[in-house]
Amino acid sequence: MDIGETVVHIHPPFLETVLAIAADFGIKHPPDDFEQRATEIWRRDVNASRSRGHSITTSASSRYWHTHYARLGAALGLSDPRDFSHALYQRFSSFEAYQPMPGAVDALRALNRLGLQVVVASNWEGWLGRLLALLDLERFFAAQVVSADVGAEKPDRLFFERGLAIARADRRRVLHVGDGLDADVNGALNAGIDAVWVNPSVPADSPVPVIASIAELPNLIQPHVAPAPWPLP
């Protein structure tokens, strides 16, 4: 299971936080098209070749995110966005910036009660485990597959192969859940693993089942899970 924007999200939301910090740098009235430009910057950066491997080491992560945040600062009109980039990096690499997605705790508890082994499968820096522990989510996961720990990122097939080894799981009995079409859905399918796409827009042409949020996952999975041979508490 993916973590970012699947189980855990930035709170307050990313752009809201960006604009709040921008106000501290004197940007009280951002450009009218900033949200659109921020989306374009995100898409360009996340698909750029330089983004590959950015979560595997601390230095690679720092370079990637400082460059991305500086682009946002430039789009806001800052002539020298370096301090702004540093402020954003400090905020989004802090535990306080994250909260469980609505319905995530209940969904994870329901999956555990179905007798399923739930495994973290996330592109994230090495502090993800500490964040999950702080948010009291660690208890729901049987294992953690984190790019910084396994040395590979989704959608690389190697990430999923190492995940299967860590979980000691048969790919024919594994379902990967995440919000990224390329990283999560296509990455899993290319590794021979079924997938569910978490996407609030519910696109009609999805290659896999789509749910609007993780809260819908237990009901989707339950009909395909054999009942436990003992009464649940």
LUMKOLBA-181642 format. One record per residue: x, y, z of N, C-alpha, C in turn. Coordinates in steps of 0.05 Angstrom, whole numbers, plus 5000, padded with zeros to 4 digits. Layout:
<pts>
{pt {X Y Z} {X Y Z} {X Y Z}} ...
</pts>
This chain:
<pts>
{pt {5017 4976 5000} {5000 5000 5000} {5017 5025 5000}} {pt {5011 5043 4981} {5024 5069 4981} {5017 5085 5006}} {pt {5033 5105 5012} {5028 5121 5036} {5019 5150 5029}} {pt {5036 5165 5015} {5030 5192 5009} {5005 5196 4992}} {pt {4986 5211 5002} {4960 5217 4989} {4943 5191 4985}} {pt {4951 5170 4999} {4934 5146 5000} {4926 5140 5029}} {pt {4946 5140 5047} {4941 5136 5075} {4946 5162 5091}} {pt {4966 5177 5083} {4974 5201 5097} {4974 5225 5077}} {pt {4966 5248 5086} {4967 5272 5069} {4978 5296 5084}} {pt {4987 5316 5068} {4996 5341 5079} {4972 5357 5090}} {pt {4975 5367 5114} {4953 5382 5126} {4964 5406 5142}} {pt {4955 5430 5136} {4937 5439 5115} {4948 5431 5087}} {pt {4930 5431 5067} {4938 5422 5040} {4962 5436 5029}} {pt {4976 5423 5010} {5001 5432 5000} {5000 5461 4991}} {pt {4982 5468 4972} {4982 5495 4961} {4975 5516 4983}} {pt {4957 5508 5000} {4950 5527 5022} {4974 5533 5040}} {pt {4990 5512 5045} {5014 5516 5061} {5035 5533 5046}} {pt {5038 5527 5020} {5056 5543 5003} {5049 5572 5004}} {pt {5024 5579 5001} {5015 5607 5000} {5018 5620 5028}} {pt {5014 5605 5049} {5017 5616 5076} {5046 5623 5081}} {pt {5065 5606 5072} {5093 5612 5075} {5101 5635 5056}} {pt {5089 5635 5032} {5095 5657 5014} {5088 5684 5026}} {pt {5066 5685 5041} {5058 5710 5054} {5079 5720 5073}} {pt {5093 5701 5086} {5115 5709 5104} {5138 5722 5088}} {pt {5139 5717 5062} {5160 5728 5045} {5150 5752 5029}} {pt {5127 5763 5037} {5117 5787 5025} {5098 5783 5002}} {pt {5092 5758 4995} {5073 5752 4973} {5045 5750 4984}} {pt {5032 5773 4986} {5005 5773 4997} {4983 5767 4976}} {pt {4990 5773 4951} {4970 5768 4929} {4984 5753 4907}} {pt {4983 5727 4908} {4997 5711 4887} {4984 5715 4860}} {pt {4998 5709 4838} {4986 5711 4811} {4961 5694 4809}} {pt {4942 5705 4793} {4916 5691 4790} {4919 5663 4780}} {pt {4939 5658 4764} {4942 5631 4752} {4962 5614 4767}} {pt {4968 5621 4792} {4989 5606 4806} {4982 5577 4810}} {pt {4958 5571 4817} {4950 5543 4822} {4955 5526 4797}} {pt {4947 5537 4773} {4952 5523 4748} {4982 5520 4743}} {pt {4997 5541 4748} {5026 5539 4743} {5039 5520 4762}} {pt {5030 5519 4787} {5041 5500 4806} {5036 5472 4798}} {pt {5012 5466 4787} {5006 5440 4777} {5024 5432 4754}} {pt {5028 5451 4736} {5046 5446 4713} {5075 5440 4722}} {pt {5084 5456 4742} {5111 5452 4752} {5113 5424 4765}} {pt {5093 5417 4780} {5093 5390 4793} {5094 5368 4772}} {pt {5077 5370 4752} {5077 5349 4731} {5103 5347 4716}} {pt {5114 5370 4710} {5140 5371 4695} {5162 5359 4712}} {pt {5163 5367 4737} {5185 5358 4755} {5183 5328 4761}} {pt {5158 5319 4767} {5155 5291 4776} {5160 5272 4752}} {pt {5156 5282 4728} {5161 5265 4704} {5189 5268 4693}} {pt {5205 5287 4704} {5232 5292 4693} {5250 5269 4702}} {pt {5270 5264 4685} {5288 5242 4691} {5303 5247 4717}} {pt {5307 5273 4724} {5322 5279 4749} {5306 5272 4773}} {pt {5280 5267 4770} {5264 5259 4794} {5268 5230 4802}} {pt {5278 5214 4783} {5282 5186 4789} {5304 5182 4810}} {pt {5297 5168 4831} {5316 5163 4852} {5317 5185 4873}} {pt {5299 5204 4872} {5302 5227 4890} {5295 5220 4919}} {pt {5281 5198 4924} {5275 5191 4951} {5294 5170 4963}} {pt {5314 5163 4948} {5331 5141 4957} {5352 5151 4977}} {pt {5363 5175 4972} {5383 5186 4991} {5374 5213 5000}} {pt {5384 5222 5023} {5377 5248 5034} {5386 5270 5016}} {pt {5410 5267 5005} {5421 5288 4988} {5405 5291 4962}} {pt {5398 5268 4950} {5382 5269 4926} {5354 5282 4931}} {pt {5342 5275 4954} {5317 5286 4961} {5319 5316 4965}} {pt {5339 5325 4979} {5343 5354 4984} {5346 5369 4958}} {pt {5363 5359 4939} {5367 5372 4914} {5341 5374 4898}} {pt {5327 5352 4897} {5302 5352 4881} {5281 5371 4892}} {pt {5276 5370 4918} {5255 5386 4930} {5263 5416 4931}} {pt {5288 5422 4936} {5296 5450 4936} {5293 5462 4908}} {pt {5299 5447 4888} {5295 5457 4860} {5265 5461 4854}} {pt {5249 5441 4863} {5220 5443 4858} {5208 5467 4872}} {pt {5215 5471 4898} {5204 5493 4913} {5214 5520 4903}} {pt {5239 5521 4892} {5249 5545 4881} {5233 5553 4856}} {pt {5225 5533 4840} {5208 5538 4817} {5181 5550 4825}} {pt {5170 5540 4847} {5145 5552 4857} {5150 5581 4866}} {pt {5172 5586 4879} {5178 5613 4887} {5181 5632 4864}} {pt {5194 5623 4842} {5196 5639 4818} {5169 5644 4806}} {pt {5151 5624 4807} {5124 5628 4796} {5108 5648 4812}} {pt {5115 5651 4837} {5102 5670 4855} {5113 5698 4851}} {pt {5136 5700 4837} {5148 5727 4832} {5171 5734 4850}} {pt {5181 5714 4865} {5204 5719 4882} {5230 5720 4865}} {pt {5245 5742 4867} {5269 5744 4851} {5291 5726 4860}} {pt {5292 5720 4886} {5312 5701 4897} {5297 5682 4916}} {pt {5288 5659 4905} {5270 5641 4920} {5285 5621 4938}} {pt {5311 5625 4942} {5326 5604 4957} {5317 5602 4986}} {pt {5313 5624 5000} {5303 5622 5028} {5275 5611 5029}} {pt {5259 5618 5009} {5232 5608 5008} {5232 5578 5004}} {pt {5249 5568 4986} {5252 5540 4981} {5261 5526 5007}} {pt {5279 5537 5022} {5288 5525 5047} {5265 5524 5067}} {pt {5249 5545 5068} {5226 5545 5087} {5207 5522 5080}} {pt {5201 5519 5054} {5183 5498 5046} {5194 5470 5052}} {pt {5220 5467 5047} {5233 5441 5052} {5232 5434 5082}} {pt {5237 5454 5099} {5235 5449 5127} {5207 5441 5136}} {pt {5187 5454 5124} {5159 5448 5132} {5151 5420 5123}} {pt {5157 5413 5098} {5147 5388 5087} {5164 5364 5094}} {pt {5186 5369 5107} {5202 5346 5117} {5199 5343 5147}} {pt {5179 5357 5159} {5174 5355 5187} {5149 5338 5192}} {pt {5149 5324 5214} {5127 5306 5221} {5100 5321 5223}} {pt {5102 5346 5233} {5078 5361 5238} {5062 5368 5213}} {pt {5074 5364 5189} {5060 5371 5164} {5041 5350 5155}} {pt {5040 5327 5169} {5025 5304 5158} {5004 5294 5178}} {pt {4982 5284 5167} {4960 5272 5182} {4949 5248 5166}} {pt {4936 5229 5180} {4923 5208 5166} {4901 5219 5148}} {pt {4897 5206 5125} {4875 5214 5107} {4848 5208 5122}} {pt {4827 5223 5115} {4801 5216 5127} {4793 5187 5122}} {pt {4786 5173 5142} {4777 5145 5139} {4800 5125 5139}} {pt {4825 5135 5139} {4848 5116 5137} {4850 5097 5160}} {pt {4848 5107 5184} {4851 5090 5208} {4829 5068 5208}} {pt {4804 5075 5203} {4783 5055 5203} {4787 5035 5180}} {pt {4797 5044 5157} {4801 5026 5135} {4823 5006 5141}} {pt {4845 5016 5152} {4867 4998 5159} {4859 4978 5180}} {pt {4843 4987 5200} {4833 4969 5220} {4815 4947 5208}} {pt {4798 4955 5189} {4780 4936 5176} {4796 4916 5159}} {pt {4817 4925 5146} {4834 4906 5131} {4848 4886 5149}} {pt {4857 4895 5172} {4869 4877 5191} {4849 4857 5201}} {pt {4825 4866 5206} {4804 4848 5216} {4795 4828 5195}} {pt {4800 4834 5170} {4794 4814 5149} {4816 4793 5147}} {pt {4837 4796 5164} {4858 4777 5164} {4879 4782 5142}} {pt {4879 4806 5130} {4898 4812 5109} {4925 4822 5120}} {pt {4946 4816 5107} {4972 4827 5113} {4976 4852 5097}} {pt {4977 4875 5111} {4980 4901 5098} {5009 4910 5100}} {pt {5020 4917 5077} {5049 4924 5076} {5052 4952 5064}} {pt {5068 4969 5076} {5075 4995 5065} {5091 4990 5040}} {pt {5085 5005 5018} {5100 5004 4994} {5101 5033 4983}} {pt {5122 5048 4991} {5122 5077 4987} {5149 5088 4978}} {pt {5148 5107 4959} {5171 5123 4953} {5173 5145 4974}} {pt {5192 5142 4992} {5194 5161 5014} {5223 5160 5025}} {pt {5231 5181 5038} {5257 5182 5051} {5257 5163 5075}} {pt {5280 5161 5088} {5283 5141 5109} {5268 5146 5135}} {pt {5256 5170 5137} {5241 5176 5162} {5212 5168 5161}} {pt {5203 5154 5140} {5175 5146 5139} {5166 5129 5162}} {pt {5183 5110 5170} {5176 5093 5192} {5170 5108 5218}} {pt {5187 5128 5223} {5183 5145 5247} {5157 5161 5245}} {pt {5151 5170 5221} {5126 5185 5217} {5102 5167 5223}} {pt {5102 5143 5212} {5079 5125 5216} {5076 5118 5246}} {pt {5099 5115 5260} {5098 5110 5289} {5086 5133 5303}} {pt {5094 5158 5296} {5084 5182 5309} {5054 5185 5305}} {pt {5044 5177 5281} {5016 5179 5274} {5000 5155 5284}} {pt {5013 5137 5298} {5001 5113 5309} {4989 5095 5287}} {pt {5003 5095 5264} {4994 5078 5241} {5012 5053 5238}} {pt {5035 5054 5250} {5054 5032 5246} {5042 5005 5254}} {pt {5025 5004 5274} {5013 4979 5284} {4996 4964 5264}} {pt {4987 4978 5243} {4970 4965 5223} {4985 4950 5201}} {pt {5012 4954 5200} {5027 4944 5178} {5045 4920 5187}} {pt {5045 4899 5170} {5061 4876 5176} {5090 4880 5168}} {pt {5095 4898 5149} {5122 4903 5140} {5122 4930 5126}} {pt {5146 4941 5121} {5149 4966 5107} {5169 4964 5085}} {pt {5160 4971 5061} {5178 4972 5037} {5180 5001 5029}} {pt {5203 5014 5035} {5207 5042 5031} {5230 5046 5012}} {pt {5227 5063 4992} {5248 5066 4971} {5276 5072 4983}} {pt {5276 5089 5004} {5302 5096 5016} {5316 5071 5028}} {pt {5300 5051 5036} {5311 5028 5049} {5318 5006 5029}} {pt {5302 5003 5007} {5307 4981 4988} {5323 4990 4964}} {pt {5329 5016 4961} {5346 5025 4940} {5334 5026 4912}} {pt {5307 5026 4911} {5293 5028 4885} {5267 5042 4890}} {pt {5256 5055 4869} {5231 5070 4871} {5210 5059 4852}} {pt {5185 5061 4860} {5164 5056 4841} {5166 5076 4819}} {pt {5161 5070 4794} {5149 5045 4784} {5169 5023 4776}} {pt {5195 5026 4784} {5215 5006 4778} {5206 4979 4788}} {pt {5207 4959 4770} {5199 4932 4777} {5215 4922 4801}} {pt {5241 4931 4803} {5257 4922 4825} {5245 4929 4852}} {pt {5232 4952 4854} {5219 4960 4879} {5199 4939 4887}} {pt {5182 4931 4868} {5161 4911 4874} {5172 4884 4880}} {pt {5193 4876 4865} {5206 4850 4871} {5217 4849 4899}} {pt {5230 4870 4907} {5241 4871 4934} {5219 4872 4955}} {pt {5197 4885 4948} {5174 4886 4966} {5162 4858 4970}} {pt {5160 4843 4948} {5149 4816 4950} {5167 4798 4968}} {pt {5193 4802 4965} {5212 4787 4981} {5210 4794 5011}} {pt {5208 4820 5017} {5205 4828 5044} {5179 4818 5057}} {pt {5157 4819 5041} {5131 4810 5051} {5128 4780 5050}} {pt {5147 4767 5036} {5145 4738 5032} {5118 4730 5020}} {pt {5111 4745 4999} {5085 4742 4987} {5086 4732 4958}} {pt {5066 4717 4951} {5062 4708 4923} {5048 4731 4908}} {pt {5060 4740 4886} {5049 4763 4871} {5020 4757 4862}} {pt {5013 4732 4859} {4986 4725 4850} {4965 4730 4871}} {pt {4975 4734 4896} {4956 4739 4918} {4961 4767 4931}} {pt {4973 4785 4915} {4979 4811 4924} {4963 4832 4909}} {pt {4954 4853 4923} {4940 4875 4911} {4954 4901 4920}} {pt {4963 4917 4901} {4976 4942 4908} {4956 4965 4905}} {pt {4956 4983 4925} {4937 5005 4926} {4952 5031 4927}} {pt {4946 5050 4910} {4960 5076 4910} {4947 5096 4893}} {pt {4955 5121 4895} {4943 5143 4881} {4957 5151 4855}} {pt {4980 5139 4849} {4995 5147 4825} {4990 5127 4802}} {pt {4982 5138 4779} {4977 5121 4756} {5002 5107 4747}} {pt {5024 5123 4744} {5049 5111 4735} {5063 5095 4756}} {pt {5068 5108 4779} {5083 5095 4800} {5069 5071 4812}} {pt {5043 5074 4818} {5028 5053 4833} {5014 5033 4814}} {pt {4998 5044 4797} {4981 5026 4780} {4999 5012 4759}} {pt {5011 5028 4741} {5027 5016 4720} {5052 5001 4731}} {pt {5063 5012 4752} {5086 4998 4764} {5079 4971 4774}} {pt {5056 4969 4788} {5047 4943 4798} {5040 4924 4775}} {pt {5025 4934 4756} {5017 4916 4734} {5041 4906 4718}} {pt {5061 4923 4714} {5085 4914 4700} {5101 4893 4716}} {pt {5096 4892 4742} {5109 4872 4759} {5091 4847 4763}} {pt {5069 4846 4749} {5051 4823 4751} {5034 4823 4776}} {pt {5029 4847 4786} {5013 4850 4811} {4987 4866 4805}} {pt {4965 4857 4815} {4940 4871 4812} {4941 4897 4827}} {pt {4924 4917 4819} {4925 4943 4831} {4897 4955 4834}} {pt {4895 4974 4853} {4872 4991 4856} {4882 5019 4856}} {pt {4868 5036 4841} {4876 5064 4838} {4859 5082 4857}} {pt {4872 5096 4875} {4858 5116 4892} {4858 5142 4877}} {pt {4834 5150 4867} {4832 5174 4851} {4804 5185 4854}} {pt {4802 5208 4867} {4775 5220 4872} {4759 5226 4847}} {pt {4773 5229 4824} {4759 5237 4799} {4747 5213 4786}} {pt {4755 5188 4793} {4744 5163 4783} {4743 5164 4752}} {pt {4766 5163 4739} {4766 5163 4709} {4753 5139 4697}} {pt {4739 5143 4675} {4724 5121 4663} {4742 5101 4649}} {pt {4766 5110 4641} {4784 5092 4625} {4806 5080 4641}} {pt {4802 5077 4667} {4822 5065 4684} {4827 5036 4678}} {pt {4852 5027 4678} {4858 4999 4672} {4853 4981 4696}} {pt {4846 4993 4719} {4842 4977 4744} {4818 4989 4759}} {pt {4808 4975 4779} {4787 4987 4795} {4796 5013 4808}} {pt {4777 5032 4811} {4783 5058 4822} {4765 5063 4847}} {pt {4778 5074 4868} {4763 5082 4892} {4769 5111 4897}} {pt {4750 5126 4908} {4754 5154 4913} {4773 5159 4936}} {pt {4774 5141 4955} {4791 5144 4978} {4796 5116 4990}} {pt {4816 5115 5008} {4822 5089 5021} {4798 5079 5038}} {pt {4781 5097 5046} {4758 5089 5062} {4740 5069 5047}} {pt {4741 5068 5020} {4725 5050 5005} {4738 5023 5001}} {pt {4763 5020 5008} {4778 4996 5002} {4768 4971 5016}} {pt {4761 4971 5041} {4752 4946 5054} {4727 4934 5040}} {pt {4708 4951 5033} {4684 4941 5020} {4690 4930 4992}} {pt {4710 4941 4979} {4718 4931 4952} {4730 4903 4955}} {pt {4747 4900 4975} {4762 4875 4978} {4746 4853 4991}} {pt {4729 4860 5010} {4716 4839 5027} {4703 4816 5011}} {pt {4689 4821 4988} {4676 4798 4974} {4697 4778 4964}} {pt {4722 4786 4962} {4742 4768 4951} {4759 4755 4972}} {pt {4752 4760 4998} {4768 4749 5020} {4752 4726 5033}} {pt {4765 4703 5036} {4752 4681 5050} {4746 4688 5078}} {pt {4722 4681 5089} {4716 4687 5117} {4735 4674 5136}} {pt {4741 4687 5157} {4758 4676 5178} {4745 4651 5191}} {pt {4761 4631 5196} {4749 4606 5208} {4743 4609 5238}} {pt {4746 4632 5249} {4740 4637 5277} {4723 4662 5280}} {pt {4707 4665 5300} {4691 4689 5303} {4708 4713 5310}} {pt {4703 4735 5296} {4718 4760 5301} {4708 4772 5327}} {pt {4726 4785 5342} {4718 4798 5367} {4700 4821 5362}} 
</pts>
